[in-house]
Amino acid sequence: MAGGALHEHDVTAWLTEAGCQVGQKPGETARTIASGLAAGARRPRTVREAA
């Protein structure tokens, strides 16, 4: 996301669904996603071009 390859809305939706599937409570899922997004914003990665 921070690297520009993914959109925050899509990532949040995918991760929220995954959290539900493994039995996380909504609040726990939201906190985990927020923490990951903040960490990713501090150290964004980029997608390498295929050779």
PECOR-V34507 format. One record per backbone hydrogen bond with DSSP energy under -0.5 kcal/mol. NH is the residue of the N-H (numbers start at 1). CO is the residue of the C=O. Records with the same first field share a line. If there is no record, write none. Layout:
# PECOR-V34507
NH = CO / CO
This chain:
# PECOR-V34507
4 = 1
11 = 7
12 = 8
13 = 9
14 = 10
15 = 11
16 = 12
17 = 13
18 = 14
19 = 15
20 = 16
21 = 17
22 = 18
23 = 20
24 = 19
29 = 25
30 = 26
31 = 27
32 = 28
33 = 29
34 = 30
35 = 31
36 = 32
37 = 33
38 = 34
39 = 35
40 = 36
41 = 37
42 = 38
43 = 39
44 = 41
48 = 46
